């Protein structure tokens, strides 16, 4: 193996590791949410009118119920 091939393999391995790390982070944030999601919802909630607030609360409660069901069954529920 010459040095160019070795350098290419090292760079390829590094790129694959970085991609795997970012995918794991994205999956974790998607599954469990994050503080940024909560902050964005909280800040936009104040600008909603009464009907939109009620709808937003219902959506949050519906998603919370699905999450509770997932945790009880240990099996993802499809939307």
Secondary structure in CASP SS format (residue, H / E / C, confidence):
PFRMAT SS
TARGET T0000
AUTHOR 0000-0000-0000
METHOD secondary structure of the structure
MODEL  1
X C 1.00
X C 1.00
X H 1.00
X H 1.00
X H 1.00
X H 1.00
X H 1.00
X H 1.00
X H 1.00
X H 1.00
X H 1.00
X H 1.00
X H 1.00
X H 1.00
X H 1.00
X H 1.00
X H 1.00
X H 1.00
X H 1.00
X H 1.00
X H 1.00
X H 1.00
X H 1.00
X H 1.00
X H 1.00
X H 1.00
X H 1.00
X H 1.00
X H 1.00
X H 1.00
X H 1.00
X H 1.00
X C 1.00
X C 1.00
X H 1.00
X H 1.00
X H 1.00
X H 1.00
X H 1.00
X H 1.00
X H 1.00
X H 1.00
X H 1.00
X H 1.00
X H 1.00
X C 1.00
X C 1.00
X C 1.00
X C 1.00
X H 1.00
X H 1.00
X H 1.00
X H 1.00
X H 1.00
X H 1.00
X H 1.00
X H 1.00
X H 1.00
X H 1.00
X H 1.00
X H 1.00
X H 1.00
X H 1.00
X H 1.00
X H 1.00
X H 1.00
X H 1.00
X H 1.00
X H 1.00
X H 1.00
X H 1.00
X H 1.00
X H 1.00
X C 1.00
X C 1.00
X C 1.00
X C 1.00
X C 1.00
X C 1.00
END
